[in-house]
Amino acid sequence: MKKIFALCNLLCVLLVSSQCKAQDKSSRPSPPAVVKQKLASGSEITIDYSQPSLKGRTIGKDIEPKLDEVWRTGANEATVFETSKAIKINGKELPAGKYGFFSIMGKDGWTIIFNKNWKQWGAYDYKQEEDVLRTNAKETVSESSTEKFTFTIDTNGTVTLHWGTKKVSFIIE
């Protein structure tokens, strides 16, 4: 009986330790990142995403985003955008809550998408009919290149995606 008990304990320890390893996302090639900002309006904005690296690749050719295709706006799981209060994105209403954050890189600018389905891997289960809000954003060119995909949120509500020499911004009110 003692041997069975010891074996069960050992199996439990191995199971728990393997689960802990599975949850450690920091060793991924595209590690997790979170950016948070409290805006003057009192709304707290959180963007939880993974950071792919260029590694000499060309955006739109060798690595996402591809022209006119829905992108998870990061790597691994879909990027999650969360707001503690109702806000406006480029003047359009977005209720408080969690959203899948997707985007489409176009020739004349980007489409920024907030989708009901925030808990998914990549954009494989993305459905346009679950979009809560879509808005346009312009792309500008940065003087320097950003190796790892990065989000920033200014206290004035400007959210910017930085990657390579691309900068894409939209305004939260």
C-alpha positions as CSV (number, residue, x, y, z in Angstrom):
1,M,0.0,0.0,0.0
2,K,2.9,2.4,0.8
3,K,4.4,1.7,-2.6
4,I,1.1,2.6,-4.4
5,F,0.8,5.7,-2.3
6,A,4.4,6.8,-3.1
7,L,3.9,6.1,-6.8
8,C,0.7,8.2,-6.8
9,N,2.5,11.1,-5.1
10,L,5.3,10.8,-7.6
11,L,2.9,10.9,-10.5
12,C,1.1,14.0,-9.0
13,V,4.4,15.8,-8.6
14,L,5.4,15.0,-12.2
15,L,2.1,16.1,-13.5
16,V,2.1,19.4,-11.6
17,S,5.7,20.2,-12.7
18,S,5.0,19.5,-16.3
19,Q,2.0,21.8,-16.1
20,C,4.1,24.5,-14.6
21,K,6.6,24.1,-17.5
22,A,3.8,24.2,-20.0
23,Q,2.6,27.6,-18.6
24,D,6.1,29.2,-18.9
25,K,5.7,31.2,-22.1
26,S,8.9,33.3,-21.6
27,S,11.1,30.8,-23.4
28,R,9.0,31.0,-26.6
29,P,10.7,32.4,-29.8
30,S,8.0,35.1,-29.6
31,P,7.8,35.9,-25.9
32,P,4.8,37.4,-24.1
33,A,4.5,41.1,-23.4
34,V,2.0,43.3,-21.7
35,V,1.5,47.0,-21.9
36,K,-0.8,48.9,-19.5
37,Q,-1.8,52.5,-19.2
38,K,-4.3,54.5,-17.1
39,L,-5.7,57.2,-19.3
40,A,-6.8,60.7,-18.1
41,S,-10.4,59.5,-18.5
42,G,-9.8,56.9,-15.8
43,S,-10.0,54.0,-18.1
44,E,-7.3,51.3,-17.7
45,I,-6.1,49.8,-21.0
46,T,-4.2,46.5,-21.1
47,I,-2.8,44.9,-24.3
48,D,-1.5,41.3,-23.7
49,Y,0.4,40.0,-26.8
50,S,3.4,38.0,-28.0
51,Q,6.4,39.7,-29.6
52,P,7.6,38.2,-32.9
53,S,11.1,39.2,-34.1
54,L,12.1,40.2,-37.6
55,K,15.3,38.1,-37.7
56,G,16.1,39.5,-41.1
57,R,12.7,38.7,-42.6
58,T,10.6,41.1,-44.5
59,I,7.1,42.1,-43.2
60,G,4.4,41.1,-45.7
61,K,6.7,38.7,-47.5
62,D,8.5,36.4,-45.1
63,I,6.5,37.1,-42.0
64,E,3.0,38.4,-41.0
65,P,1.2,40.6,-41.5
66,K,0.5,39.8,-45.1
67,L,-1.3,42.4,-47.3
68,D,-5.1,42.3,-47.0
69,E,-5.1,39.3,-44.6
70,V,-6.4,39.2,-41.0
71,W,-3.5,39.1,-38.5
72,R,-3.6,38.4,-34.8
73,T,-1.4,41.5,-34.3
74,G,1.4,39.6,-32.6
75,A,2.3,36.0,-32.3
76,N,1.0,32.8,-30.6
77,E,-2.4,33.4,-29.0
78,A,-4.5,36.2,-30.3
79,T,-3.6,39.6,-28.8
80,V,-6.0,40.6,-26.0
81,F,-7.1,44.3,-25.7
82,E,-8.9,45.1,-22.4
83,T,-10.5,48.3,-21.2
84,S,-11.9,48.8,-17.7
85,K,-14.5,51.4,-19.0
86,A,-16.3,52.2,-22.2
87,I,-14.1,54.2,-24.5
88,K,-14.0,55.6,-28.0
89,I,-11.5,54.3,-30.6
90,N,-11.0,56.9,-33.3
91,G,-14.4,58.3,-32.2
92,K,-16.2,55.0,-32.3
93,E,-17.8,53.4,-29.1
94,L,-16.2,50.3,-27.6
95,P,-17.8,48.9,-24.4
96,A,-15.7,47.9,-21.4
97,G,-14.4,44.4,-21.7
98,K,-11.9,42.0,-23.3
99,Y,-11.4,41.8,-27.0
100,G,-9.4,39.9,-29.5
101,F,-7.2,42.5,-31.2
102,F,-6.7,41.8,-35.0
103,S,-5.6,44.0,-37.9
104,I,-5.4,44.0,-41.6
105,M,-2.5,45.7,-43.4
106,G,-3.7,47.4,-46.6
107,K,-2.1,49.4,-49.3
108,D,-3.7,52.6,-48.1
109,G,-3.7,52.0,-44.3
110,W,-4.6,49.5,-41.7
111,T,-7.9,48.2,-40.4
112,I,-7.9,47.8,-36.6
113,I,-10.4,45.1,-35.3
114,F,-11.8,44.5,-31.9
115,N,-13.5,41.0,-31.8
116,K,-15.7,39.3,-29.2
117,N,-13.5,36.1,-29.4
118,W,-10.4,37.0,-27.4
119,K,-9.5,33.5,-26.3
120,Q,-8.1,31.8,-29.4
121,W,-4.9,30.7,-31.0
122,G,-3.8,33.1,-33.7
123,A,-6.5,34.2,-36.2
124,Y,-7.5,30.6,-37.2
125,D,-11.0,30.9,-35.5
126,Y,-11.4,34.6,-36.4
127,K,-15.0,35.4,-37.6
128,Q,-15.8,38.8,-39.0
129,E,-19.4,38.5,-37.7
130,E,-17.9,38.6,-34.2
131,D,-16.3,42.0,-34.7
132,V,-17.4,44.6,-32.2
133,L,-15.6,47.5,-33.8
134,R,-13.5,48.2,-36.9
135,T,-11.6,51.4,-37.5
136,N,-8.9,52.7,-39.9
137,A,-5.4,53.7,-39.0
138,K,-2.6,55.2,-41.0
139,E,0.9,53.7,-41.3
140,T,3.9,56.0,-41.0
141,V,7.6,55.2,-41.4
142,S,9.9,55.3,-38.4
143,E,13.5,56.6,-38.7
144,S,14.8,53.5,-36.8
145,S,13.8,49.9,-37.1
146,T,12.2,47.9,-34.2
147,E,13.3,44.3,-34.2
148,K,10.6,43.0,-31.8
149,F,7.0,43.8,-32.4
150,T,5.9,46.3,-29.7
151,F,2.8,48.2,-28.6
152,T,3.0,51.5,-26.7
153,I,0.2,53.5,-25.1
154,D,0.7,57.1,-24.3
155,T,-1.2,58.8,-21.4
156,N,-3.0,60.9,-24.0
157,G,-4.5,57.7,-25.4
158,T,-2.4,57.1,-28.5
159,V,-1.8,53.4,-29.1
160,T,1.1,52.7,-31.5
161,L,2.2,49.4,-33.1
162,H,5.9,49.4,-33.8
163,W,7.6,46.9,-36.0
164,G,10.4,47.2,-38.5
165,T,10.1,50.8,-39.8
166,K,6.3,50.6,-39.6
167,K,4.3,52.6,-37.1
168,V,0.5,52.3,-36.9
169,S,-1.4,54.5,-34.5
170,F,-5.0,55.0,-33.3
171,I,-6.5,57.2,-30.6
172,I,-8.4,56.2,-27.5
173,E,-10.8,58.7,-25.9
